[in-house]
Amino acid sequence: MQKRRAIITTVWGVIFGIVCMLLQKYGEGVSFWPLGVSALIHHGVMGFTIGVSSLRIHWALHGILWGFLFAIFVAISSWGGPLGFWGPLSLIILWGFLIEFITTVGFKLKMEK
């Protein structure tokens, strides 16, 4: 495990968690504190998982896969909510892809094999 890669992916996960907190703050019918804090923790853990994972697949598919795995439970739990099923699913998959893209392409920190 590369410590630098895990730290960078976790930081980007927290950054995207803050973005989701702000989106939830200004959304209608969403209670900010319990869901906003859980989004922050959720995205931070997703970033850490992406950083320590060593699946031997292409980086883009790696980010999308982990984003989907973390998104599916949030999407199912918010099915009848104001964001619906597809909102959280697509955004969290996008965040997973972006975390992997920024880390692998931007910082040039590839996954260890």
The first five atom37 places (N, CA, C, CB, O) and aatype in JSON, in Angstrom:
{
  "aatype": [12, 5, 11, 1, 1, 0, 9, 9, 16, 16, 19, 17, 7, 19, 9, 13, 7, 9, 19, 4, 12, 10, 10, 5, 11, 18, 7, 6, 7, 19, 15, 13, 17, 14, 10, 7, 19, 15, 0, 10, 9, 8, 8, 7, 19, 12, 7, 13, 16, 9, 7, 19, 15, 15, 10, 1, 9, 8, 17, 0, 10, 8, 7, 9, 10, 17, 7, 13, 10, 13, 0, 9, 13, 19, 0, 9, 15, 15, 17, 7, 7, 14, 10, 7, 13, 17, 7, 14, 10, 15, 10, 9, 9, 10, 17, 7, 13, 10, 9, 6, 13, 9, 16, 16, 19, 7, 13, 11, 10, 11, 12, 6, 11],
  "atom_mask": [
    [1, 1, 1, 1, 1],
    [1, 1, 1, 1, 1],
    [1, 1, 1, 1, 1],
    [1, 1, 1, 1, 1],
    [1, 1, 1, 1, 1],
    [1, 1, 1, 1, 1],
    [1, 1, 1, 1, 1],
    [1, 1, 1, 1, 1],
    [1, 1, 1, 1, 1],
    [1, 1, 1, 1, 1],
    [1, 1, 1, 1, 1],
    [1, 1, 1, 1, 1],
    [1, 1, 1, 0, 1],
    [1, 1, 1, 1, 1],
    [1, 1, 1, 1, 1],
    [1, 1, 1, 1, 1],
    [1, 1, 1, 0, 1],
    [1, 1, 1, 1, 1],
    [1, 1, 1, 1, 1],
    [1, 1, 1, 1, 1],
    [1, 1, 1, 1, 1],
    [1, 1, 1, 1, 1],
    [1, 1, 1, 1, 1],
    [1, 1, 1, 1, 1],
    [1, 1, 1, 1, 1],
    [1, 1, 1, 1, 1],
    [1, 1, 1, 0, 1],
    [1, 1, 1, 1, 1],
    [1, 1, 1, 0, 1],
    [1, 1, 1, 1, 1],
    [1, 1, 1, 1, 1],
    [1, 1, 1, 1, 1],
    [1, 1, 1, 1, 1],
    [1, 1, 1, 1, 1],
    [1, 1, 1, 1, 1],
    [1, 1, 1, 0, 1],
    [1, 1, 1, 1, 1],
    [1, 1, 1, 1, 1],
    [1, 1, 1, 1, 1],
    [1, 1, 1, 1, 1],
    [1, 1, 1, 1, 1],
    [1, 1, 1, 1, 1],
    [1, 1, 1, 1, 1],
    [1, 1, 1, 0, 1],
    [1, 1, 1, 1, 1],
    [1, 1, 1, 1, 1],
    [1, 1, 1, 0, 1],
    [1, 1, 1, 1, 1],
    [1, 1, 1, 1, 1],
    [1, 1, 1, 1, 1],
    [1, 1, 1, 0, 1],
    [1, 1, 1, 1, 1],
    [1, 1, 1, 1, 1],
    [1, 1, 1, 1, 1],
    [1, 1, 1, 1, 1],
    [1, 1, 1, 1, 1],
    [1, 1, 1, 1, 1],
    [1, 1, 1, 1, 1],
    [1, 1, 1, 1, 1],
    [1, 1, 1, 1, 1],
    [1, 1, 1, 1, 1],
    [1, 1, 1, 1, 1],
    [1, 1, 1, 0, 1],
    [1, 1, 1, 1, 1],
    [1, 1, 1, 1, 1],
    [1, 1, 1, 1, 1],
    [1, 1, 1, 0, 1],
    [1, 1, 1, 1, 1],
    [1, 1, 1, 1, 1],
    [1, 1, 1, 1, 1],
    [1, 1, 1, 1, 1],
    [1, 1, 1, 1, 1],
    [1, 1, 1, 1, 1],
    [1, 1, 1, 1, 1],
    [1, 1, 1, 1, 1],
    [1, 1, 1, 1, 1],
    [1, 1, 1, 1, 1],
    [1, 1, 1, 1, 1],
    [1, 1, 1, 1, 1],
    [1, 1, 1, 0, 1],
    [1, 1, 1, 0, 1],
    [1, 1, 1, 1, 1],
    [1, 1, 1, 1, 1],
    [1, 1, 1, 0, 1],
    [1, 1, 1, 1, 1],
    [1, 1, 1, 1, 1],
    [1, 1, 1, 0, 1],
    [1, 1, 1, 1, 1],
    [1, 1, 1, 1, 1],
    [1, 1, 1, 1, 1],
    [1, 1, 1, 1, 1],
    [1, 1, 1, 1, 1],
    [1, 1, 1, 1, 1],
    [1, 1, 1, 1, 1],
    [1, 1, 1, 1, 1],
    [1, 1, 1, 0, 1],
    [1, 1, 1, 1, 1],
    [1, 1, 1, 1, 1],
    [1, 1, 1, 1, 1],
    [1, 1, 1, 1, 1],
    [1, 1, 1, 1, 1],
    [1, 1, 1, 1, 1],
    [1, 1, 1, 1, 1],
    [1, 1, 1, 1, 1],
    [1, 1, 1, 1, 1],
    [1, 1, 1, 0, 1],
    [1, 1, 1, 1, 1],
    [1, 1, 1, 1, 1],
    [1, 1, 1, 1, 1],
    [1, 1, 1, 1, 1],
    [1, 1, 1, 1, 1],
    [1, 1, 1, 1, 1],
    [1, 1, 1, 1, 1]
  ],
  "atom_positions": [
    [[0.85, -1.18, 0.0], [0.0, 0.0, 0.0], [0.89, 1.24, 0.0], [-0.96, 0.0, 1.22], [1.82, 1.34, 0.79]],
    [[0.59, 2.14, -0.87], [1.3, 3.41, -0.91], [0.62, 4.38, 0.04], [1.36, 3.97, -2.34], [-0.55, 4.7, -0.13]],
    [[1.35, 4.85, 1.01], [0.77, 5.77, 1.99], [0.34, 7.08, 1.33], [1.76, 6.05, 3.11], [-0.72, 7.62, 1.64]],
    [[1.17, 7.57, 0.43], [0.86, 8.85, -0.23], [-0.42, 8.74, -1.05], [2.03, 9.29, -1.13], [-1.25, 9.65, -1.03]],
    [[-0.58, 7.63, -1.76], [-1.79, 7.42, -2.57], [-3.02, 7.35, -1.67], [-1.66, 6.12, -3.4], [-4.05, 7.94, -1.99]],
    [[-2.93, 6.62, -0.56], [-4.06, 6.5, 0.36], [-4.43, 7.85, 0.97], [-3.74, 5.49, 1.46], [-5.61, 8.15, 1.14]],
    [[-3.43, 8.64, 1.3], [-3.71, 9.96, 1.88], [-4.38, 10.87, 0.86], [-2.4, 10.62, 2.39], [-5.36, 11.54, 1.18]],
    [[-3.88, 10.89, -0.37], [-4.45, 11.77, -1.4], [-5.88, 11.35, -1.74], [-3.57, 11.74, -2.68], [-6.75, 12.21, -1.87]],
    [[-6.12, 10.05, -1.89], [-7.49, 9.62, -2.21], [-8.44, 9.91, -1.06], [-7.51, 8.12, -2.55], [-9.6, 10.25, -1.29]],
    [[-7.97, 9.78, 0.18], [-8.83, 10.08, 1.33], [-9.15, 11.57, 1.38], [-8.15, 9.64, 2.64], [-10.29, 11.95, 1.64]],
    [[-8.16, 12.4, 1.12], [-8.39, 13.86, 1.12], [-9.4, 14.23, 0.03], [-7.05, 14.62, 0.89], [-10.3, 15.03, 0.28]],
    [[-9.26, 13.65, -1.16], [-10.22, 13.95, -2.22], [-11.6, 13.4, -1.89], [-9.74, 13.38, -3.56], [-12.61, 14.01, -2.25]],
    [[-11.66, 12.27, -1.22], [-12.95, 11.75, -0.77], [-13.63, 12.72, 0.19], [0.0, 0.0, 0.0], [-14.83, 12.96, 0.1]],
    [[-12.84, 13.28, 1.12], [-13.39, 14.26, 2.07], [-13.82, 15.52, 1.34], [-12.35, 14.6, 3.17], [-14.86, 16.1, 1.67]],
    [[-13.05, 15.96, 0.36], [-13.42, 17.16, -0.42], [-14.75, 16.93, -1.12], [-12.33, 17.51, -1.45], [-15.63, 17.79, -1.08]],
    [[-14.91, 15.78, -1.77], [-16.19, 15.5, -2.43], [-17.3, 15.27, -1.42], [-16.06, 14.27, -3.35], [-18.47, 15.51, -1.72]],
    [[-16.96, 14.81, -0.22], [-17.95, 14.7, 0.85], [-18.45, 16.08, 1.26], [0.0, 0.0, 0.0], [-19.64, 16.26, 1.53]],
    [[-17.55, 17.05, 1.3], [-17.95, 18.43, 1.62], [-18.85, 18.98, 0.52], [-16.69, 19.33, 1.81], [-19.82, 19.69, 0.8]],
    [[-18.52, 18.66, -0.73], [-19.38, 19.1, -1.84], [-20.78, 18.51, -1.67], [-18.78, 18.68, -3.22], [-21.77, 19.21, -1.86]],
    [[-20.86, 17.23, -1.32], [-22.17, 16.61, -1.11], [-22.89, 17.21, 0.1], [-22.02, 15.1, -0.92], [-24.11, 17.35, 0.09]],
    [[-22.13, 17.57, 1.15], [-22.74, 18.24, 2.3], [-23.38, 19.55, 1.86], [-21.69, 18.5, 3.4], [-24.5, 19.87, 2.28]],
    [[-22.68, 20.31, 1.04], [-23.22, 21.59, 0.58], [-24.42, 21.38, -0.33], [-22.15, 22.39, -0.15], [-25.38, 22.15, -0.27]],
    [[-24.38, 20.35, -1.18], [-25.54, 20.06, -2.03], [-26.75, 19.68, -1.18], [-25.21, 18.92, -3.01], [-27.87, 20.07, -1.5]],
    [[-26.52, 18.94, -0.1], [-27.62, 18.56, 0.77], [-28.11, 19.74, 1.59], [-27.19, 17.42, 1.68], [-29.29, 19.81, 1.92]],
    [[-27.22, 20.65, 1.93], [-27.61, 21.82, 2.72], [-28.62, 22.68, 1.98], [-26.38, 22.66, 3.08], [-29.55, 23.21, 2.57]],
    [[-28.42, 22.81, 0.67], [-29.29, 23.67, -0.12], [-30.4, 22.9, -0.83], [-28.48, 24.43, -1.12], [-31.17, 23.49, -1.58]],
    [[-30.48, 21.6, -0.61], [-31.58, 20.82, -1.17], [-32.82, 20.93, -0.31], [0.0, 0.0, 0.0], [-32.73, 21.17, 0.89]],
    [[-33.95, 20.75, -0.92], [-35.2, 20.85, -0.17], [-35.57, 19.51, 0.43], [-36.33, 21.36, -1.07], [-35.42, 18.47, -0.22]],
    [[-36.05, 19.54, 1.65], [-36.55, 18.33, 2.29], [-35.47, 17.38, 2.79], [0.0, 0.0, 0.0], [-35.75, 16.22, 3.08]],
    [[-34.24, 17.86, 2.88], [-33.15, 17.01, 3.35], [-32.62, 17.6, 4.65], [-32.01, 16.88, 2.28], [-32.24, 18.77, 4.68]],
    [[-32.58, 16.81, 5.71], [-32.01, 17.29, 6.96], [-30.49, 17.27, 6.84], [-32.49, 16.43, 8.17], [-29.9, 16.25, 6.51]],
    [[-29.89, 18.4, 7.1], [-28.48, 18.61, 6.77], [-27.53, 17.84, 7.68], [-28.15, 20.06, 6.84], [-26.66, 17.13, 7.17]],
    [[-27.67, 17.96, 8.99], [-26.62, 17.43, 9.86], [-26.49, 15.91, 9.84], [-26.88, 17.86, 11.25], [-25.38, 15.44, 9.62]],
    [[-27.51, 15.14, 10.05], [-27.22, 13.7, 10.04], [-26.79, 13.19, 8.67], [-28.44, 12.92, 10.51], [-25.86, 12.39, 8.57]],
    [[-27.45, 13.65, 7.63], [-27.1, 13.17, 6.29], [-25.83, 13.81, 5.75], [-28.25, 13.43, 5.33], [-25.06, 13.17, 5.04]],
    [[-25.61, 15.06, 6.09], [-24.4, 15.73, 5.62], [-23.14, 15.14, 6.24], [0.0, 0.0, 0.0], [-22.14, 14.93, 5.55]],
    [[-23.19, 14.88, 7.53], [-22.05, 14.29, 8.21], [-21.83, 12.86, 7.73], [-22.25, 14.31, 9.73], [-20.69, 12.43, 7.56]],
    [[-22.91, 12.13, 7.51], [-22.74, 10.76, 7.01], [-22.18, 10.76, 5.59], [-24.09, 10.0, 7.05], [-21.42, 9.86, 5.23]],
    [[-22.54, 11.75, 4.77], [-21.96, 11.86, 3.43], [-20.47, 12.16, 3.51], [-22.67, 12.95, 2.61], [-19.68, 11.62, 2.73]],
    [[-20.08, 13.0, 4.45], [-18.66, 13.32, 4.62], [-17.87, 12.07, 5.02], [-18.49, 14.42, 5.67], [-16.81, 11.8, 4.45]],
    [[-18.37, 11.33, 5.98], [-17.7, 10.1, 6.43], [-17.71, 9.06, 5.3], [-18.37, 9.53, 7.7], [-16.69, 8.41, 5.05]],
    [[-18.84, 8.92, 4.65], [-19.0, 7.94, 3.57], [-17.99, 8.18, 2.45], [-20.42, 7.99, 3.0], [-17.34, 7.24, 1.99]],
    [[-17.86, 9.41, 2.02], [-16.96, 9.72, 0.92], [-15.49, 9.62, 1.36], [-17.25, 11.13, 0.39], [-14.63, 9.23, 0.56]],
    [[-15.21, 9.97, 2.61], [-13.85, 9.8, 3.11], [-13.43, 8.34, 3.13], [0.0, 0.0, 0.0], [-12.31, 8.0, 2.75]],
    [[-14.33, 7.47, 3.58], [-14.05, 6.04, 3.59], [-13.94, 5.51, 2.17], [-15.15, 5.27, 4.37], [-13.1, 4.65, 1.89]],
    [[-14.77, 6.01, 1.26], [-14.67, 5.58, -0.14], [-13.31, 5.97, -0.71], [-15.81, 6.21, -0.97], [-12.68, 5.17, -1.4]],
    [[-12.86, 7.18, -0.44], [-11.55, 7.61, -0.92], [-10.43, 6.76, -0.36], [0.0, 0.0, 0.0], [-9.51, 6.38, -1.08]],
    [[-10.52, 6.44, 0.93], [-9.5, 5.58, 1.54], [-9.51, 4.19, 0.9], [-9.73, 5.47, 3.05], [-8.45, 3.62, 0.64]],
    [[-10.69, 3.65, 0.66], [-10.8, 2.32, 0.06], [-10.22, 2.31, -1.35], [-12.27, 1.87, 0.03], [-9.53, 1.36, -1.73]],
    [[-10.49, 3.35, -2.11], [-9.91, 3.44, -3.45], [-8.39, 3.5, -3.36], [-10.46, 4.68, -4.21], [-7.7, 2.9, -4.18]],
    [[-7.87, 4.21, -2.37], [-6.43, 4.34, -2.23], [-5.72, 3.06, -1.82], [0.0, 0.0, 0.0], [-4.6, 2.82, -2.27]],
    [[-6.34, 2.25, -0.99], [-5.66, 1.04, -0.52], [-5.99, -0.19, -1.35], [-6.03, 0.77, 0.92], [-5.35, -1.23, -1.2]],
    [[-6.98, -0.09, -2.23], [-7.35, -1.24, -3.05], [-6.26, -1.54, -4.06], [-8.68, -0.98, -3.76], [-5.61, -0.64, -4.59]],
    [[-6.07, -2.82, -4.32], [-5.06, -3.22, -5.3], [-5.66, -4.15, -6.36], [-3.89, -3.92, -4.6], [-5.0, -5.07, -6.84]],
    [[-6.91, -3.9, -6.71], [-7.52, -4.68, -7.78], [-6.75, -4.43, -9.07], [-9.02, -4.32, -7.95], [-6.36, -3.29, -9.36]],
    [[-6.53, -5.45, -9.83], [-5.73, -5.31, -11.06], [-6.61, -5.05, -12.26], [-4.89, -6.57, -11.29], [-6.75, -5.89, -13.15]],
    [[-7.2, -3.87, -12.27], [-8.02, -3.45, -13.4], [-7.61, -2.03, -13.77], [-9.56, -3.52, -13.05], [-6.87, -1.37, -13.04]],
    [[-8.07, -1.57, -14.91], [-7.75, -0.21, -15.38], [-8.23, 0.8, -14.34], [-8.4, 0.07, -16.77], [-9.24, 0.59, -13.68]],
    [[-7.5, 1.9, -14.22], [-7.8, 2.88, -13.18], [-9.21, 3.46, -13.31], [-6.79, 4.0, -13.23], [-9.87, 3.7, -12.3]],
    [[-9.68, 3.68, -14.53], [-11.02, 4.27, -14.71], [-12.1, 3.29, -14.23], [-11.26, 4.63, -16.2], [-13.03, 3.69, -13.52]],
    [[-11.96, 2.05, -14.6], [-12.92, 1.04, -14.15], [-12.82, 0.83, -12.65], [-12.68, -0.29, -14.88], [-13.82, 0.55, -11.99]],
    [[-11.63, 0.97, -12.09], [-11.43, 0.83, -10.66], [-12.22, 1.89, -9.89], [-9.93, 0.93, -10.32], [-12.91, 1.56, -8.92]],
    [[-12.13, 3.14, -10.31], [-12.87, 4.21, -9.65], [-14.37, 4.07, -9.81], [0.0, 0.0, 0.0], [-15.13, 4.31, -8.87]],
    [[-14.81, 3.67, -11.0], [-16.24, 3.49, -11.25], [-16.77, 2.32, -10.43], [-16.51, 3.25, -12.75], [-17.87, 2.41, -9.87]],
    [[-16.02, 1.23, -10.35], [-16.45, 0.06, -9.58], [-16.61, 0.4, -8.11], [-15.46, -1.08, -9.74], [-17.64, 0.08, -7.51]],
    [[-15.61, 1.02, -7.5], [-15.71, 1.38, -6.09], [-16.8, 2.44, -5.87], [-14.37, 1.89, -5.57], [-17.5, 2.41, -4.85]],
    [[-16.93, 3.36, -6.8], [-18.02, 4.33, -6.68], [-19.38, 3.65, -6.71], [0.0, 0.0, 0.0], [-20.27, 4.01, -5.93]],
    [[-19.54, 2.67, -7.59], [-20.81, 1.94, -7.67], [-21.06, 1.15, -6.39], [-20.82, 0.99, -8.88], [-22.17, 1.16, -5.87]],
    [[-20.03, 0.47, -5.88], [-20.21, -0.33, -4.67], [-20.6, 0.54, -3.47], [-18.94, -1.11, -4.36], [-21.41, 0.12, -2.64]],
    [[-20.03, 1.72, -3.38], [-20.4, 2.61, -2.29], [-21.73, 3.32, -2.56], [-19.3, 3.64, -2.07], [-22.42, 3.7, -1.62]],
    [[-22.09, 3.49, -3.82], [-23.29, 4.24, -4.16], [-24.56, 3.42, -4.06], [-23.17, 4.79, -5.54], [-25.62, 3.97, -3.77]],
    [[-24.48, 2.13, -4.29], [-25.7, 1.34, -4.42], [-26.53, 1.37, -3.14], [-25.35, -0.09, -4.78], [-27.76, 1.43, -3.21]],
    [[-25.88, 1.33, -1.98], [-26.63, 1.33, -0.73], [-27.23, 2.7, -0.43], [-25.72, 0.9, 0.42], [-28.35, 2.79, 0.09]],
    [[-26.51, 3.74, -0.74], [-27.05, 5.09, -0.55], [-28.22, 5.32, -1.51], [-25.95, 6.17, -0.78], [-29.23, 5.92, -1.13]],
    [[-28.09, 4.86, -2.74], [-29.15, 5.05, -3.73], [-30.41, 4.28, -3.33], [-28.68, 4.59, -5.12], [-31.52, 4.8, -3.47]],
    [[-30.26, 3.07, -2.85], [-31.43, 2.28, -2.43], [-32.09, 2.92, -1.22], [-31.02, 0.83, -2.09], [-33.32, 2.97, -1.14]],
    [[-31.29, 3.43, -0.28], [-31.87, 4.02, 0.92], [-32.56, 5.35, 0.65], [-30.8, 4.21, 1.97], [-33.42, 5.77, 1.42]],
    [[-32.2, 6.02, -0.43], [-32.84, 7.31, -0.73], [-33.82, 7.21, -1.89], [-31.77, 8.35, -1.06], [-34.1, 8.2, -2.56]],
    [[-34.34, 6.03, -2.14], [-35.24, 5.78, -3.26], [-36.43, 6.74, -3.28], [-35.73, 4.34, -3.21], [-36.71, 7.33, -4.32]],
    [[-37.13, 6.9, -2.19], [-38.32, 7.75, -2.17], [-38.04, 9.17, -1.77], [0.0, 0.0, 0.0], [-38.98, 9.97, -1.65]],
    [[-36.79, 9.53, -1.57], [-36.43, 10.87, -1.12], [-36.42, 11.89, -2.24], [0.0, 0.0, 0.0], [-36.76, 11.58, -3.38]],
    [[-36.01, 13.11, -1.91], [-36.01, 14.18, -2.91], [-34.99, 13.97, -4.03], [-35.75, 15.5, -2.24], [-35.18, 14.47, -5.14]],
    [[-33.92, 13.25, -3.75], [-32.91, 13.01, -4.79], [-33.21, 11.77, -5.62], [-31.55, 12.87, -4.16], [-32.66, 11.6, -6.71]],
    [[-34.08, 10.92, -5.12], [-34.43, 9.71, -5.85], [-33.31, 8.69, -5.84], [0.0, 0.0, 0.0], [-32.37, 8.79, -5.05]],
    [[-33.41, 7.72, -6.7], [-32.43, 6.64, -6.79], [-31.23, 7.02, -7.65], [-33.08, 5.38, -7.34], [-30.09, 6.74, -7.29]],
    [[-31.49, 7.66, -8.78], [-30.44, 7.91, -9.76], [-29.51, 9.06, -9.4], [-31.05, 8.19, -11.08], [-28.36, 9.07, -9.83]],
    [[-29.99, 10.01, -8.63], [-29.14, 11.14, -8.22], [-27.93, 10.71, -7.42], [0.0, 0.0, 0.0], [-26.8, 10.95, -7.84]],
    [[-28.14, 10.06, -6.27], [-26.98, 9.61, -5.49], [-26.13, 8.58, -6.23], [-27.44, 9.03, -4.18], [-24.91, 8.59, -6.12]],
    [[-26.78, 7.7, -6.97], [-26.03, 6.66, -7.68], [-25.05, 7.29, -8.67], [-26.99, 5.71, -8.41], [-23.87, 6.94, -8.7]],
    [[-25.55, 8.21, -9.48], [-24.68, 8.8, -10.51], [-23.61, 9.72, -9.9], [-25.52, 9.59, -11.51], [-22.48, 9.74, -10.38]],
    [[-23.97, 10.47, -8.86], [-22.99, 11.38, -8.27], [-21.86, 10.62, -7.57], [-23.67, 12.32, -7.29], [-20.69, 10.98, -7.71]],
    [[-22.19, 9.59, -6.82], [-21.15, 8.87, -6.09], [-20.26, 8.09, -7.05], [-21.78, 7.91, -5.07], [-19.06, 7.98, -6.82]],
    [[-20.83, 7.55, -8.12], [-19.99, 6.91, -9.14], [-19.06, 7.94, -9.77], [-20.87, 6.23, -10.24], [-17.89, 7.66, -10.01]],
    [[-19.58, 9.14, -10.03], [-18.75, 10.21, -10.57], [-17.63, 10.58, -9.61], [-19.61, 11.44, -10.88], [-16.49, 10.78, -10.03]],
    [[-17.94, 10.68, -8.31], [-16.91, 11.02, -7.32], [-15.84, 9.93, -7.28], [-17.55, 11.2, -5.93], [-14.65, 10.24, -7.21]],
    [[-16.24, 8.66, -7.33], [-15.26, 7.57, -7.34], [-14.35, 7.66, -8.55], [0.0, 0.0, 0.0], [-13.13, 7.48, -8.43]],
    [[-14.93, 7.92, -9.7], [-14.13, 8.09, -10.92], [-13.17, 9.27, -10.79], [-15.03, 8.28, -12.15], [-12.0, 9.15, -11.13]],
    [[-13.67, 10.4, -10.3], [-12.83, 11.59, -10.18], [-11.71, 11.42, -9.17], [-13.69, 12.79, -9.8], [-10.6, 11.9, -9.39]],
    [[-11.99, 10.73, -8.06], [-10.94, 10.47, -7.07], [-9.82, 9.67, -7.72], [-11.5, 9.71, -5.84], [-8.64, 9.99, -7.56]],
    [[-10.18, 8.63, -8.45], [-9.17, 7.79, -9.11], [-8.47, 8.57, -10.23], [-9.82, 6.51, -9.68], [-7.26, 8.44, -10.39]],
    [[-9.2, 9.36, -10.98], [-8.61, 10.14, -12.07], [-7.6, 11.14, -11.54], [-9.71, 10.87, -12.86], [-6.48, 11.23, -12.06]],
    [[-7.98, 11.89, -10.52], [-7.08, 12.91, -9.97], [-5.83, 12.27, -9.39], [-7.8, 13.74, -8.89], [-4.73, 12.8, -9.55]],
    [[-6.0, 11.14, -8.72], [-4.86, 10.49, -8.1], [-3.94, 9.84, -9.13], [-5.33, 9.44, -7.1], [-2.73, 10.0, -9.06]],
    [[-4.52, 9.11, -10.08], [-3.71, 8.36, -11.04], [-3.13, 9.25, -12.13], [-4.53, 7.25, -11.66], [-1.95, 9.13, -12.46]],
    [[-3.94, 10.12, -12.68], [-3.48, 10.96, -13.79], [-2.86, 12.26, -13.29], [-4.65, 11.26, -14.74], [-1.78, 12.65, -13.74]],
    [[-3.53, 12.92, -12.36], [-3.04, 14.21, -11.89], [-1.78, 14.1, -11.04], [0.0, 0.0, 0.0], [-0.79, 14.78, -11.3]],
    [[-1.81, 13.23, -10.03], [-0.67, 13.06, -9.14], [0.29, 11.96, -9.6], [-1.15, 12.77, -7.75], [1.35, 11.78, -9.0]],
    [[-0.08, 11.24, -10.64], [0.74, 10.16, -11.2], [1.1, 9.1, -10.16], [2.02, 10.73, -11.8], [2.24, 8.64, -10.08]],
    [[0.1, 8.73, -9.36], [0.27, 7.67, -8.35], [-0.56, 6.47, -8.76], [-0.13, 8.18, -6.93], [-1.75, 6.4, -8.45]],
    [[0.06, 5.54, -9.44], [-0.66, 4.36, -9.9], [-0.79, 3.34, -8.78], [0.05, 3.74, -11.1], [-0.08, 3.4, -7.78]],
    [[-1.72, 2.4, -8.97], [-1.93, 1.34, -8.0], [-0.73, 0.39, -8.0], [-3.22, 0.57, -8.31], [-0.16, 0.09, -9.05]],
    [[-0.38, -0.08, -6.82], [0.68, -1.08, -6.73], [0.12, -2.43, -7.14], [1.27, -1.15, -5.32], [-1.07, -2.7, -6.95]],
    [[0.96, -3.25, -7.7], [0.53, -4.59, -8.09], [1.19, -5.62, -7.22], [0.85, -4.85, -9.55], [0.95, -6.81, -7.39]]
  ]
}
